[in-house]
Amino acid sequence: MAAISITVTGGWRGGFIIPLFFTGACIGKAVAVLISGLDLALAMICTMAAVNAAVTRTPISTTLLLSKLTNLSPLRQSFLPV
């Protein structure tokens, strides 16, 4: 969260989405460490999406973007013929 405040107030052209993803990944890793048996990658991706969707209010595009960035394809698998 400190990184977001520094980059946004410093005028970084990259915006705040990548720092939001980083913050979500860190929180997800902390949650996965605290809760045994939780998949680390899934926890990180879910909290990345949650933090970004909460701030930017774009849940669908955030889900699609992270699905593409992480090569997670549950949507594509559900539409494939059997």
mmCIF file of the N, C-alpha and C atoms, coordinates in Angstrom:
data_MODEL
# 
_entry.id   MODEL 
# 
loop_
_atom_site.group_PDB 
_atom_site.id 
_atom_site.type_symbol 
_atom_site.label_atom_id 
_atom_site.label_alt_id 
_atom_site.label_comp_id 
_atom_site.label_asym_id 
_atom_site.label_entity_id 
_atom_site.label_seq_id 
_atom_site.pdbx_PDB_ins_code 
_atom_site.Cartn_x 
_atom_site.Cartn_y 
_atom_site.Cartn_z 
_atom_site.occupancy 
_atom_site.B_iso_or_equiv 
_atom_site.pdbx_formal_charge 
_atom_site.auth_seq_id 
_atom_site.auth_comp_id 
_atom_site.auth_asym_id 
_atom_site.auth_atom_id 
_atom_site.pdbx_PDB_model_num 
ATOM 1   N N  . MET A 1 1  ? 0.823   -1.184  0.000   1.00 0.00 ? 1  MET A N  1 
ATOM 2   C CA . MET A 1 1  ? 0.000   0.000   0.000   1.00 0.00 ? 1  MET A CA 1 
ATOM 3   C C  . MET A 1 1  ? 0.871   1.253   0.000   1.00 0.00 ? 1  MET A C  1 
ATOM 4   N N  . ALA A 1 2  ? 2.032   1.142   0.628   1.00 0.00 ? 2  ALA A N  1 
ATOM 5   C CA . ALA A 1 2  ? 2.961   2.263   0.594   1.00 0.00 ? 2  ALA A CA 1 
ATOM 6   C C  . ALA A 1 2  ? 3.476   2.483   -0.819  1.00 0.00 ? 2  ALA A C  1 
ATOM 7   N N  . ALA A 1 3  ? 3.694   1.382   -1.546  1.00 0.00 ? 3  ALA A N  1 
ATOM 8   C CA . ALA A 1 3  ? 4.153   1.509   -2.931  1.00 0.00 ? 3  ALA A CA 1 
ATOM 9   C C  . ALA A 1 3  ? 3.120   2.214   -3.794  1.00 0.00 ? 3  ALA A C  1 
ATOM 10  N N  . ILE A 1 4  ? 1.855   1.941   -3.577  1.00 0.00 ? 4  ILE A N  1 
ATOM 11  C CA . ILE A 1 4  ? 0.793   2.601   -4.338  1.00 0.00 ? 4  ILE A CA 1 
ATOM 12  C C  . ILE A 1 4  ? 0.783   4.091   -4.050  1.00 0.00 ? 4  ILE A C  1 
ATOM 13  N N  . SER A 1 5  ? 0.884   4.453   -2.780  1.00 0.00 ? 5  SER A N  1 
ATOM 14  C CA . SER A 1 5  ? 0.848   5.880   -2.444  1.00 0.00 ? 5  SER A CA 1 
ATOM 15  C C  . SER A 1 5  ? 2.064   6.620   -2.993  1.00 0.00 ? 5  SER A C  1 
ATOM 16  N N  . ILE A 1 6  ? 3.213   5.967   -3.009  1.00 0.00 ? 6  ILE A N  1 
ATOM 17  C CA . ILE A 1 6  ? 4.417   6.613   -3.544  1.00 0.00 ? 6  ILE A CA 1 
ATOM 18  C C  . ILE A 1 6  ? 4.327   6.760   -5.063  1.00 0.00 ? 6  ILE A C  1 
ATOM 19  N N  . THR A 1 7  ? 3.883   5.707   -5.750  1.00 0.00 ? 7  THR A N  1 
ATOM 20  C CA . THR A 1 7  ? 3.843   5.784   -7.211  1.00 0.00 ? 7  THR A CA 1 
ATOM 21  C C  . THR A 1 7  ? 2.769   6.731   -7.717  1.00 0.00 ? 7  THR A C  1 
ATOM 22  N N  . VAL A 1 8  ? 1.625   6.746   -7.069  1.00 0.00 ? 8  VAL A N  1 
ATOM 23  C CA . VAL A 1 8  ? 0.542   7.624   -7.531  1.00 0.00 ? 8  VAL A CA 1 
ATOM 24  C C  . VAL A 1 8  ? 0.876   9.087   -7.256  1.00 0.00 ? 8  VAL A C  1 
ATOM 25  N N  . THR A 1 9  ? 1.354   9.396   -6.069  1.00 0.00 ? 9  THR A N  1 
ATOM 26  C CA . THR A 1 9  ? 1.684   10.789  -5.760  1.00 0.00 ? 9  THR A CA 1 
ATOM 27  C C  . THR A 1 9  ? 2.953   11.247  -6.461  1.00 0.00 ? 9  THR A C  1 
ATOM 28  N N  . GLY A 1 10 ? 3.813   10.304  -6.823  1.00 0.00 ? 10 GLY A N  1 
ATOM 29  C CA . GLY A 1 10 ? 5.049   10.651  -7.520  1.00 0.00 ? 10 GLY A CA 1 
ATOM 30  C C  . GLY A 1 10 ? 4.863   10.880  -9.007  1.00 0.00 ? 10 GLY A C  1 
ATOM 31  N N  . GLY A 1 11 ? 3.675   10.597  -9.519  1.00 0.00 ? 11 GLY A N  1 
ATOM 32  C CA . GLY A 1 11 ? 3.394   10.832  -10.924 1.00 0.00 ? 11 GLY A CA 1 
ATOM 33  C C  . GLY A 1 11 ? 3.868   9.726   -11.848 1.00 0.00 ? 11 GLY A C  1 
ATOM 34  N N  . TRP A 1 12 ? 4.012   8.501   -11.319 1.00 0.00 ? 12 TRP A N  1 
ATOM 35  C CA . TRP A 1 12 ? 4.442   7.388   -12.153 1.00 0.00 ? 12 TRP A CA 1 
ATOM 36  C C  . TRP A 1 12 ? 3.416   7.144   -13.238 1.00 0.00 ? 12 TRP A C  1 
ATOM 37  N N  . ARG A 1 13 ? 3.866   7.003   -14.469 1.00 0.00 ? 13 ARG A N  1 
ATOM 38  C CA . ARG A 1 13 ? 2.952   6.857   -15.594 1.00 0.00 ? 13 ARG A CA 1 
ATOM 39  C C  . ARG A 1 13 ? 2.261   5.502   -15.640 1.00 0.00 ? 13 ARG A C  1 
ATOM 40  N N  . GLY A 1 14 ? 2.773   4.551   -14.919 1.00 0.00 ? 14 GLY A N  1 
ATOM 41  C CA . GLY A 1 14 ? 2.201   3.210   -14.943 1.00 0.00 ? 14 GLY A CA 1 
ATOM 42  C C  . GLY A 1 14 ? 0.878   3.092   -14.220 1.00 0.00 ? 14 GLY A C  1 
ATOM 43  N N  . GLY A 1 15 ? 0.508   4.100   -13.481 1.00 0.00 ? 15 GLY A N  1 
ATOM 44  C CA . GLY A 1 15 ? -0.765  4.061   -12.772 1.00 0.00 ? 15 GLY A CA 1 
ATOM 45  C C  . GLY A 1 15 ? -0.679  3.300   -11.466 1.00 0.00 ? 15 GLY A C  1 
ATOM 46  N N  . PHE A 1 16 ? -1.783  2.727   -11.087 1.00 0.00 ? 16 PHE A N  1 
ATOM 47  C CA . PHE A 1 16 ? -1.843  2.059   -9.789  1.00 0.00 ? 16 PHE A CA 1 
ATOM 48  C C  . PHE A 1 16 ? -2.289  0.602   -9.883  1.00 0.00 ? 16 PHE A C  1 
ATOM 49  N N  . ILE A 1 17 ? -2.534  0.089   -11.078 1.00 0.00 ? 17 ILE A N  1 
ATOM 50  C CA . ILE A 1 17 ? -3.029  -1.280  -11.199 1.00 0.00 ? 17 ILE A CA 1 
ATOM 51  C C  . ILE A 1 17 ? -1.944  -2.294  -10.848 1.00 0.00 ? 17 ILE A C  1 
ATOM 52  N N  . ILE A 1 18 ? -0.735  -2.119  -11.339 1.00 0.00 ? 18 ILE A N  1 
ATOM 53  C CA . ILE A 1 18 ? 0.342   -3.066  -11.031 1.00 0.00 ? 18 ILE A CA 1 
ATOM 54  C C  . ILE A 1 18 ? 0.676   -3.049  -9.543  1.00 0.00 ? 18 ILE A C  1 
ATOM 55  N N  . PRO A 1 19 ? 0.783   -1.887  -8.883  1.00 0.00 ? 19 PRO A N  1 
ATOM 56  C CA . PRO A 1 19 ? 0.972   -1.930  -7.427  1.00 0.00 ? 19 PRO A CA 1 
ATOM 57  C C  . PRO A 1 19 ? -0.199  -2.587  -6.686  1.00 0.00 ? 19 PRO A C  1 
ATOM 58  N N  . LEU A 1 20 ? -1.421  -2.461  -7.215  1.00 0.00 ? 20 LEU A N  1 
ATOM 59  C CA . LEU A 1 20 ? -2.553  -3.157  -6.600  1.00 0.00 ? 20 LEU A CA 1 
ATOM 60  C C  . LEU A 1 20 ? -2.384  -4.671  -6.719  1.00 0.00 ? 20 LEU A C  1 
ATOM 61  N N  . PHE A 1 21 ? -1.933  -5.128  -7.881  1.00 0.00 ? 21 PHE A N  1 
ATOM 62  C CA . PHE A 1 21 ? -1.675  -6.554  -8.051  1.00 0.00 ? 21 PHE A CA 1 
ATOM 63  C C  . PHE A 1 21 ? -0.595  -7.020  -7.088  1.00 0.00 ? 21 PHE A C  1 
ATOM 64  N N  . PHE A 1 22 ? 0.448   -6.224  -6.926  1.00 0.00 ? 22 PHE A N  1 
ATOM 65  C CA . PHE A 1 22 ? 1.536   -6.586  -6.009  1.00 0.00 ? 22 PHE A CA 1 
ATOM 66  C C  . PHE A 1 22 ? 1.024   -6.662  -4.573  1.00 0.00 ? 22 PHE A C  1 
ATOM 67  N N  . THR A 1 23 ? 0.225   -5.685  -4.161  1.00 0.00 ? 23 THR A N  1 
ATOM 68  C CA . THR A 1 23 ? -0.335  -5.689  -2.809  1.00 0.00 ? 23 THR A CA 1 
ATOM 69  C C  . THR A 1 23 ? -1.222  -6.915  -2.602  1.00 0.00 ? 23 THR A C  1 
ATOM 70  N N  . GLY A 1 24 ? -2.056  -7.221  -3.587  1.00 0.00 ? 24 GLY A N  1 
ATOM 71  C CA . GLY A 1 24 ? -2.911  -8.397  -3.487  1.00 0.00 ? 24 GLY A CA 1 
ATOM 72  C C  . GLY A 1 24 ? -2.120  -9.686  -3.404  1.00 0.00 ? 24 GLY A C  1 
ATOM 73  N N  . ALA A 1 25 ? -1.029  -9.776  -4.163  1.00 0.00 ? 25 ALA A N  1 
ATOM 74  C CA . ALA A 1 25 ? -0.193  -10.971 -4.120  1.00 0.00 ? 25 ALA A CA 1 
ATOM 75  C C  . ALA A 1 25 ? 0.462   -11.140 -2.749  1.00 0.00 ? 25 ALA A C  1 
ATOM 76  N N  . CYS A 1 26 ? 0.908   -10.045 -2.171  1.00 0.00 ? 26 CYS A N  1 
ATOM 77  C CA . CYS A 1 26 ? 1.520   -10.115 -0.838  1.00 0.00 ? 26 CYS A CA 1 
ATOM 78  C C  . CYS A 1 26 ? 0.509   -10.521 0.224   1.00 0.00 ? 26 CYS A C  1 
ATOM 79  N N  . ILE A 1 27 ? -0.684  -9.956  0.160   1.00 0.00 ? 27 ILE A N  1 
ATOM 80  C CA . ILE A 1 27 ? -1.723  -10.321 1.122   1.00 0.00 ? 27 ILE A CA 1 
ATOM 81  C C  . ILE A 1 27 ? -2.132  -11.780 0.930   1.00 0.00 ? 27 ILE A C  1 
ATOM 82  N N  . GLY A 1 28 ? -2.254  -12.214 -0.321  1.00 0.00 ? 28 GLY A N  1 
ATOM 83  C CA . GLY A 1 28 ? -2.605  -13.605 -0.593  1.00 0.00 ? 28 GLY A CA 1 
ATOM 84  C C  . GLY A 1 28 ? -1.565  -14.577 -0.082  1.00 0.00 ? 28 GLY A C  1 
ATOM 85  N N  . LYS A 1 29 ? -0.308  -14.224 -0.220  1.00 0.00 ? 29 LYS A N  1 
ATOM 86  C CA . LYS A 1 29 ? 0.756   -15.091 0.291   1.00 0.00 ? 29 LYS A CA 1 
ATOM 87  C C  . LYS A 1 29 ? 0.705   -15.171 1.807   1.00 0.00 ? 29 LYS A C  1 
ATOM 88  N N  . ALA A 1 30 ? 0.446   -14.039 2.447   1.00 0.00 ? 30 ALA A N  1 
ATOM 89  C CA . ALA A 1 30 ? 0.339   -14.036 3.910   1.00 0.00 ? 30 ALA A CA 1 
ATOM 90  C C  . ALA A 1 30 ? -0.838  -14.890 4.377   1.00 0.00 ? 30 ALA A C  1 
ATOM 91  N N  . VAL A 1 31 ? -1.953  -14.800 3.675   1.00 0.00 ? 31 VAL A N  1 
ATOM 92  C CA . VAL A 1 31 ? -3.123  -15.609 4.033   1.00 0.00 ? 31 VAL A CA 1 
ATOM 93  C C  . VAL A 1 31 ? -2.827  -17.090 3.837   1.00 0.00 ? 31 VAL A C  1 
ATOM 94  N N  . ALA A 1 32 ? -2.159  -17.446 2.747   1.00 0.00 ? 32 ALA A N  1 
ATOM 95  C CA . ALA A 1 32 ? -1.833  -18.846 2.479   1.00 0.00 ? 32 ALA A CA 1 
ATOM 96  C C  . ALA A 1 32 ? -0.852  -19.402 3.508   1.00 0.00 ? 32 ALA A C  1 
ATOM 97  N N  . VAL A 1 33 ? 0.034   -18.562 4.008   1.00 0.00 ? 33 VAL A N  1 
ATOM 98  C CA . VAL A 1 33 ? 0.968   -19.012 5.038   1.00 0.00 ? 33 VAL A CA 1 
ATOM 99  C C  . VAL A 1 33 ? 0.230   -19.224 6.365   1.00 0.00 ? 33 VAL A C  1 
ATOM 100 N N  . LEU A 1 34 ? -0.728  -18.351 6.656   1.00 0.00 ? 34 LEU A N  1 
ATOM 101 C CA . LEU A 1 34 ? -1.473  -18.453 7.915   1.00 0.00 ? 34 LEU A CA 1 
ATOM 102 C C  . LEU A 1 34 ? -2.467  -19.610 7.922   1.00 0.00 ? 34 LEU A C  1 
ATOM 103 N N  . ILE A 1 35 ? -3.043  -19.925 6.774   1.00 0.00 ? 35 ILE A N  1 
ATOM 104 C CA . ILE A 1 35 ? -4.027  -20.997 6.678   1.00 0.00 ? 35 ILE A CA 1 
ATOM 105 C C  . ILE A 1 35 ? -3.370  -22.184 5.979   1.00 0.00 ? 35 ILE A C  1 
ATOM 106 N N  . SER A 1 36 ? -3.095  -23.216 6.734   1.00 0.00 ? 36 SER A N  1 
ATOM 107 C CA . SER A 1 36 ? -2.424  -24.380 6.139   1.00 0.00 ? 36 SER A CA 1 
ATOM 108 C C  . SER A 1 36 ? -3.390  -25.121 5.219   1.00 0.00 ? 36 SER A C  1 
ATOM 109 N N  . GLY A 1 37 ? -2.848  -25.651 4.148   1.00 0.00 ? 37 GLY A N  1 
ATOM 110 C CA . GLY A 1 37 ? -3.652  -26.396 3.194   1.00 0.00 ? 37 GLY A CA 1 
ATOM 111 C C  . GLY A 1 37 ? -4.226  -25.549 2.075   1.00 0.00 ? 37 GLY A C  1 
ATOM 112 N N  . LEU A 1 38 ? -4.059  -24.252 2.151   1.00 0.00 ? 38 LEU A N  1 
ATOM 113 C CA . LEU A 1 38 ? -4.564  -23.351 1.117   1.00 0.00 ? 38 LEU A CA 1 
ATOM 114 C C  . LEU A 1 38 ? -3.527  -23.251 -0.002  1.00 0.00 ? 38 LEU A C  1 
ATOM 115 N N  . ASP A 1 39 ? -3.966  -23.385 -1.235  1.00 0.00 ? 39 ASP A N  1 
ATOM 116 C CA . ASP A 1 39 ? -3.061  -23.311 -2.373  1.00 0.00 ? 39 ASP A CA 1 
ATOM 117 C C  . ASP A 1 39 ? -2.485  -21.900 -2.483  1.00 0.00 ? 39 ASP A C  1 
ATOM 118 N N  . LEU A 1 40 ? -1.168  -21.802 -2.505  1.00 0.00 ? 40 LEU A N  1 
ATOM 119 C CA . LEU A 1 40 ? -0.492  -20.514 -2.504  1.00 0.00 ? 40 LEU A CA 1 
ATOM 120 C C  . LEU A 1 40 ? -0.834  -19.684 -3.742  1.00 0.00 ? 40 LEU A C  1 
ATOM 121 N N  . ALA A 1 41 ? -0.704  -20.280 -4.919  1.00 0.00 ? 41 ALA A N  1 
ATOM 122 C CA . ALA A 1 41 ? -0.953  -19.539 -6.159  1.00 0.00 ? 41 ALA A CA 1 
ATOM 123 C C  . ALA A 1 41 ? -2.406  -19.084 -6.252  1.00 0.00 ? 41 ALA A C  1 
ATOM 124 N N  . LEU A 1 42 ? -3.327  -19.941 -5.879  1.00 0.00 ? 42 LEU A N  1 
ATOM 125 C CA . LEU A 1 42 ? -4.743  -19.587 -5.940  1.00 0.00 ? 42 LEU A CA 1 
ATOM 126 C C  . LEU A 1 42 ? -5.081  -18.465 -4.963  1.00 0.00 ? 42 LEU A C  1 
ATOM 127 N N  . ALA A 1 43 ? -4.510  -18.515 -3.771  1.00 0.00 ? 43 ALA A N  1 
ATOM 128 C CA . ALA A 1 43 ? -4.747  -17.454 -2.789  1.00 0.00 ? 43 ALA A CA 1 
ATOM 129 C C  . ALA A 1 43 ? -4.208  -16.118 -3.282  1.00 0.00 ? 43 ALA A C  1 
ATOM 130 N N  . MET A 1 44 ? -3.029  -16.145 -3.899  1.00 0.00 ? 44 MET A N  1 
ATOM 131 C CA . MET A 1 44 ? -2.439  -14.907 -4.402  1.00 0.00 ? 44 MET A CA 1 
ATOM 132 C C  . MET A 1 44 ? -3.262  -14.333 -5.560  1.00 0.00 ? 44 MET A C  1 
ATOM 133 N N  . ILE A 1 45 ? -3.682  -15.177 -6.487  1.00 0.00 ? 45 ILE A N  1 
ATOM 134 C CA . ILE A 1 45 ? -4.461  -14.695 -7.627  1.00 0.00 ? 45 ILE A CA 1 
ATOM 135 C C  . ILE A 1 45 ? -5.809  -14.149 -7.173  1.00 0.00 ? 45 ILE A C  1 
ATOM 136 N N  . CYS A 1 46 ? -6.459  -14.842 -6.235  1.00 0.00 ? 46 CYS A N  1 
ATOM 137 C CA . CYS A 1 46 ? -7.768  -14.387 -5.759  1.00 0.00 ? 46 CYS A CA 1 
ATOM 138 C C  . CYS A 1 46 ? -7.688  -13.051 -5.033  1.00 0.00 ? 46 CYS A C  1 
ATOM 139 N N  . THR A 1 47 ? -6.667  -12.872 -4.198  1.00 0.00 ? 47 THR A N  1 
ATOM 140 C CA . THR A 1 47 ? -6.566  -11.591 -3.505  1.00 0.00 ? 47 THR A CA 1 
ATOM 141 C C  . THR A 1 47 ? -6.098  -10.478 -4.440  1.00 0.00 ? 47 THR A C  1 
ATOM 142 N N  . MET A 1 48 ? -5.309  -10.824 -5.444  1.00 0.00 ? 48 MET A N  1 
ATOM 143 C CA . MET A 1 48 ? -4.958  -9.814  -6.452  1.00 0.00 ? 48 MET A CA 1 
ATOM 144 C C  . MET A 1 48 ? -6.222  -9.309  -7.138  1.00 0.00 ? 48 MET A C  1 
ATOM 145 N N  . ALA A 1 49 ? -7.080  -10.236 -7.521  1.00 0.00 ? 49 ALA A N  1 
ATOM 146 C CA . ALA A 1 49 ? -8.333  -9.852  -8.179  1.00 0.00 ? 49 ALA A CA 1 
ATOM 147 C C  . ALA A 1 49 ? -9.240  -9.090  -7.230  1.00 0.00 ? 49 ALA A C  1 
ATOM 148 N N  . ALA A 1 50 ? -9.311  -9.516  -5.987  1.00 0.00 ? 50 ALA A N  1 
ATOM 149 C CA . ALA A 1 50 ? -10.195 -8.859  -5.026  1.00 0.00 ? 50 ALA A CA 1 
ATOM 150 C C  . ALA A 1 50 ? -9.771  -7.420  -4.743  1.00 0.00 ? 50 ALA A C  1 
ATOM 151 N N  . VAL A 1 51 ? -8.480  -7.216  -4.523  1.00 0.00 ? 51 VAL A N  1 
ATOM 152 C CA . VAL A 1 51 ? -7.993  -5.864  -4.232  1.00 0.00 ? 51 VAL A CA 1 
ATOM 153 C C  . VAL A 1 51 ? -8.194  -4.947  -5.441  1.00 0.00 ? 51 VAL A C  1 
ATOM 154 N N  . ASN A 1 52 ? -7.842  -5.430  -6.608  1.00 0.00 ? 52 ASN A N  1 
ATOM 155 C CA . ASN A 1 52 ? -7.970  -4.605  -7.811  1.00 0.00 ? 52 ASN A CA 1 
ATOM 156 C C  . ASN A 1 52 ? -9.437  -4.312  -8.129  1.00 0.00 ? 52 ASN A C  1 
ATOM 157 N N  . ALA A 1 53 ? -10.290 -5.312  -8.017  1.00 0.00 ? 53 ALA A N  1 
ATOM 158 C CA . ALA A 1 53 ? -11.711 -5.109  -8.315  1.00 0.00 ? 53 ALA A CA 1 
ATOM 159 C C  . ALA A 1 53 ? -12.364 -4.171  -7.303  1.00 0.00 ? 53 ALA A C  1 
ATOM 160 N N  . ALA A 1 54 ? -11.925 -4.223  -6.057  1.00 0.00 ? 54 ALA A N  1 
ATOM 161 C CA . ALA A 1 54 ? -12.494 -3.342  -5.042  1.00 0.00 ? 54 ALA A CA 1 
ATOM 162 C C  . ALA A 1 54 ? -12.122 -1.885  -5.284  1.00 0.00 ? 54 ALA A C  1 
ATOM 163 N N  . VAL A 1 55 ? -10.900 -1.648  -5.719  1.00 0.00 ? 55 VAL A N  1 
ATOM 164 C CA . VAL A 1 55 ? -10.446 -0.273  -5.926  1.00 0.00 ? 55 VAL A CA 1 
ATOM 165 C C  . VAL A 1 55 ? -10.939 0.291   -7.259  1.00 0.00 ? 55 VAL A C  1 
ATOM 166 N N  . THR A 1 56 ? -10.796 -0.493  -8.320  1.00 0.00 ? 56 THR A N  1 
ATOM 167 C CA . THR A 1 56 ? -11.135 0.019   -9.650  1.00 0.00 ? 56 THR A CA 1 
ATOM 168 C C  . THR A 1 56 ? -12.594 -0.210  -10.031 1.00 0.00 ? 56 THR A C  1 
ATOM 169 N N  . ARG A 1 57 ? -13.298 -1.030  -9.278  1.00 0.00 ? 57 ARG A N  1 
ATOM 170 C CA . ARG A 1 57 ? -14.708 -1.372  -9.534  1.00 0.00 ? 57 ARG A CA 1 
ATOM 171 C C  . ARG A 1 57 ? -14.915 -1.974  -10.923 1.00 0.00 ? 57 ARG A C  1 
ATOM 172 N N  . THR A 1 58 ? -14.000 -2.854  -11.302 1.00 0.00 ? 58 THR A N  1 
ATOM 173 C CA . THR A 1 58 ? -14.085 -3.551  -12.584 1.00 0.00 ? 58 THR A CA 1 
ATOM 174 C C  . THR A 1 58 ? -13.869 -5.050  -12.358 1.00 0.00 ? 58 THR A C  1 
ATOM 175 N N  . PRO A 1 59 ? -14.838 -5.742  -11.773 1.00 0.00 ? 59 PRO A N  1 
ATOM 176 C CA . PRO A 1 59 ? -14.605 -7.152  -11.431 1.00 0.00 ? 59 PRO A CA 1 
ATOM 177 C C  . PRO A 1 59 ? -14.466 -8.073  -12.637 1.00 0.00 ? 59 PRO A C  1 
ATOM 178 N N  . ILE A 1 60 ? -15.238 -7.843  -13.684 1.00 0.00 ? 60 ILE A N  1 
ATOM 179 C CA . ILE A 1 60 ? -15.184 -8.744  -14.836 1.00 0.00 ? 60 ILE A CA 1 
ATOM 180 C C  . ILE A 1 60 ? -13.857 -8.582  -15.587 1.00 0.00 ? 60 ILE A C  1 
ATOM 181 N N  . SER A 1 61 ? -13.474 -7.343  -15.870 1.00 0.00 ? 61 SER A N  1 
ATOM 182 C CA . SER A 1 61 ? -12.230 -7.138  -16.610 1.00 0.00 ? 61 SER A CA 1 
ATOM 183 C C  . SER A 1 61 ? -11.015 -7.544  -15.781 1.00 0.00 ? 61 SER A C  1 
ATOM 184 N N  . THR A 1 62 ? -11.068 -7.359  -14.472 1.00 0.00 ? 62 THR A N  1 
ATOM 185 C CA . THR A 1 62 ? -9.967  -7.793  -13.616 1.00 0.00 ? 62 THR A CA 1 
ATOM 186 C C  . THR A 1 62 ? -9.825  -9.305  -13.659 1.00 0.00 ? 62 THR A C  1 
ATOM 187 N N  . THR A 1 63 ? -10.938 -10.010 -13.602 1.00 0.00 ? 63 THR A N  1 
ATOM 188 C CA . THR A 1 63 ? -10.905 -11.468 -13.663 1.00 0.00 ? 63 THR A CA 1 
ATOM 189 C C  . THR A 1 63 ? -10.339 -11.954 -14.989 1.00 0.00 ? 63 THR A C  1 
ATOM 190 N N  . LEU A 1 64 ? -10.782 -11.349 -16.077 1.00 0.00 ? 64 LEU A N  1 
ATOM 191 C CA . LEU A 1 64 ? -10.277 -11.753 -17.390 1.00 0.00 ? 64 LEU A CA 1 
ATOM 192 C C  . LEU A 1 64 ? -8.798  -11.414 -17.552 1.00 0.00 ? 64 LEU A C  1 
ATOM 193 N N  . LEU A 1 65 ? -8.380  -10.253 -17.067 1.00 0.00 ? 65 LEU A N  1 
ATOM 194 C CA . LEU A 1 65 ? -6.982  -9.850  -17.165 1.00 0.00 ? 65 LEU A CA 1 
ATOM 195 C C  . LEU A 1 65 ? -6.083  -10.794 -16.377 1.00 0.00 ? 65 LEU A C  1 
ATOM 196 N N  . LEU A 1 66 ? -6.442  -11.097 -15.154 1.00 0.00 ? 66 LEU A N  1 
ATOM 197 C CA . LEU A 1 66 ? -5.621  -11.996 -14.351 1.00 0.00 ? 66 LEU A CA 1 
ATOM 198 C C  . LEU A 1 66 ? -5.651  -13.421 -14.887 1.00 0.00 ? 66 LEU A C  1 
ATOM 199 N N  . SER A 1 67 ? -6.767  -13.823 -15.446 1.00 0.00 ? 67 SER A N  1 
ATOM 200 C CA . SER A 1 67 ? -6.843  -15.140 -16.063 1.00 0.00 ? 67 SER A CA 1 
ATOM 201 C C  . SER A 1 67 ? -5.850  -15.253 -17.213 1.00 0.00 ? 67 SER A C  1 
ATOM 202 N N  . LYS A 1 68 ? -5.750  -14.207 -17.994 1.00 0.00 ? 68 LYS A N  1 
ATOM 203 C CA . LYS A 1 68 ? -4.813  -14.206 -19.123 1.00 0.00 ? 68 LYS A CA 1 
ATOM 204 C C  . LYS A 1 68 ? -3.360  -14.083 -18.637 1.00 0.00 ? 68 LYS A C  1 
ATOM 205 N N  . LEU A 1 69 ? -3.105  -13.206 -17.669 1.00 0.00 ? 69 LEU A N  1 
ATOM 206 C CA . LEU A 1 69 ? -1.735  -12.996 -17.184 1.00 0.00 ? 69 LEU A CA 1 
ATOM 207 C C  . LEU A 1 69 ? -1.163  -14.226 -16.497 1.00 0.00 ? 69 LEU A C  1 
ATOM 208 N N  . THR A 1 70 ? -1.996  -14.968 -15.782 1.00 0.00 ? 70 THR A N  1 
ATOM 209 C CA . THR A 1 70 ? -1.511  -16.115 -15.025 1.00 0.00 ? 70 THR A CA 1 
ATOM 210 C C  . THR A 1 70 ? -1.696  -17.430 -15.766 1.00 0.00 ? 70 THR A C  1 
ATOM 211 N N  . ASN A 1 71 ? -2.248  -17.368 -16.963 1.00 0.00 ? 71 ASN A N  1 
ATOM 212 C CA . ASN A 1 71 ? -2.512  -18.557 -17.778 1.00 0.00 ? 71 ASN A CA 1 
ATOM 213 C C  . ASN A 1 71 ? -3.460  -19.517 -17.073 1.00 0.00 ? 71 ASN A C  1 
ATOM 214 N N  . LEU A 1 72 ? -4.351  -18.969 -16.267 1.00 0.00 ? 72 LEU A N  1 
ATOM 215 C CA . LEU A 1 72 ? -5.386  -19.740 -15.602 1.00 0.00 ? 72 LEU A CA 1 
ATOM 216 C C  . LEU A 1 72 ? -6.593  -19.760 -16.529 1.00 0.00 ? 72 LEU A C  1 
ATOM 217 N N  . SER A 1 73 ? -7.070  -20.935 -16.859 1.00 0.00 ? 73 SER A N  1 
ATOM 218 C CA . SER A 1 73 ? -8.104  -20.993 -17.886 1.00 0.00 ? 73 SER A CA 1 
ATOM 219 C C  . SER A 1 73 ? -9.348  -21.779 -17.473 1.00 0.00 ? 73 SER A C  1 
ATOM 220 N N  . PRO A 1 74 ? -9.954  -21.489 -16.344 1.00 0.00 ? 74 PRO A N  1 
ATOM 221 C CA . PRO A 1 74 ? -11.169 -22.230 -16.005 1.00 0.00 ? 74 PRO A CA 1 
ATOM 222 C C  . PRO A 1 74 ? -12.342 -21.876 -16.904 1.00 0.00 ? 74 PRO A C  1 
ATOM 223 N N  . LEU A 1 75 ? -12.370 -20.651 -17.414 1.00 0.00 ? 75 LEU A N  1 
ATOM 224 C CA . LEU A 1 75 ? -13.465 -20.252 -18.299 1.00 0.00 ? 75 LEU A CA 1 
ATOM 225 C C  . LEU A 1 75 ? -13.354 -20.960 -19.640 1.00 0.00 ? 75 LEU A C  1 
ATOM 226 N N  . ARG A 1 76 ? -12.152 -21.035 -20.180 1.00 0.00 ? 76 ARG A N  1 
ATOM 227 C CA . ARG A 1 76 ? -11.969 -21.698 -21.461 1.00 0.00 ? 76 ARG A CA 1 
ATOM 228 C C  . ARG A 1 76 ? -12.251 -23.192 -21.359 1.00 0.00 ? 76 ARG A C  1 
ATOM 229 N N  . GLN A 1 77 ? -11.905 -23.811 -20.255 1.00 0.00 ? 77 GLN A N  1 
ATOM 230 C CA . GLN A 1 77 ? -12.123 -25.238 -20.096 1.00 0.00 ? 77 GLN A CA 1 
ATOM 231 C C  . GLN A 1 77 ? -13.600 -25.577 -20.013 1.00 0.00 ? 77 GLN A C  1 
ATOM 232 N N  . SER A 1 78 ? -14.400 -24.689 -19.465 1.00 0.00 ? 78 SER A N  1 
ATOM 233 C CA . SER A 1 78 ? -15.817 -24.995 -19.315 1.00 0.00 ? 78 SER A CA 1 
ATOM 234 C C  . SER A 1 78 ? -16.549 -24.908 -20.645 1.00 0.00 ? 78 SER A C  1 
ATOM 235 N N  . PHE A 1 79 ? -15.975 -24.219 -21.642 1.00 0.00 ? 79 PHE A N  1 
ATOM 236 C CA . PHE A 1 79 ? -16.631 -24.090 -22.927 1.00 0.00 ? 79 PHE A CA 1 
ATOM 237 C C  . PHE A 1 79 ? -16.119 -25.075 -23.982 1.00 0.00 ? 79 PHE A C  1 
ATOM 238 N N  . LEU A 1 80 ? -15.106 -25.868 -23.633 1.00 0.00 ? 80 LEU A N  1 
ATOM 239 C CA . LEU A 1 80 ? -14.570 -26.820 -24.588 1.00 0.00 ? 80 LEU A CA 1 
ATOM 240 C C  . LEU A 1 80 ? -15.513 -28.015 -24.719 1.00 0.00 ? 80 LEU A C  1 
ATOM 241 N N  . PRO A 1 81 ? -15.691 -28.510 -25.944 1.00 0.00 ? 81 PRO A N  1 
ATOM 242 C CA . PRO A 1 81 ? -16.540 -29.700 -26.096 1.00 0.00 ? 81 PRO A CA 1 
ATOM 243 C C  . PRO A 1 81 ? -15.884 -30.932 -25.492 1.00 0.00 ? 81 PRO A C  1 
ATOM 244 N N  . VAL A 1 82 ? -16.689 -31.821 -24.990 1.00 0.00 ? 82 VAL A N  1 
ATOM 245 C CA . VAL A 1 82 ? -16.181 -33.027 -24.333 1.00 0.00 ? 82 VAL A CA 1 
ATOM 246 C C  . VAL A 1 82 ? -15.849 -34.086 -25.324 1.00 0.00 ? 82 VAL A C  1 
# 
